[in-house]
Amino acid sequence: MPNMMLPPEERNLTPEQVESLDRRRDWGLTLQVIAGQFAVISTLLSLWAGQDLTYSPGWAHPMAYYMGIALTIVLVAGSVGTYLRRGTVRID
């Protein structure tokens, strides 16, 4: 008898499909962790980015560029990780 707590599309999966589903969700969690780490890094970079934008001449703003790259990584890795972890929570 299938587990009724699972969504209907996940009730009758083969063992290979379950492994694939677990692997997808593990990659999603990995990407969410990477996004969280880069969120901390971009928070620290924000302390220097304001000063960099104020005092650096012309287009020479490396800290602001690093912060922009870090925020892009946060948004991309976080959204892809959340998409990959869609579905019910695995209970270990």
Stockholm file with secondary structure:
# STOCKHOLM 1.0

chainA/1-92         MPNMMLPPEERNLTPEQVESLDRRRDWGLTLQVIAGQFAVISTLLSLWAGQDLTYSPGWAHPMAYYMGIALTIVLVAGSVGTYLRRGTVRID
#=GR chainA/1-92 SS CCCTTSCGGGTTCCHHHHHHHHHHHHHHHHHHHHHHHHHHHHHHHHHHHHHHHHHSCTTCCHHHHHHHHHHHHHHHHHHHHHHHTCSSCCCC
#=GC SS_cons        CCCTTSCGGGTTCCHHHHHHHHHHHHHHHHHHHHHHHHHHHHHHHHHHHHHHHHHSCTTCCHHHHHHHHHHHHHHHHHHHHHHHTCSSCCCC
//
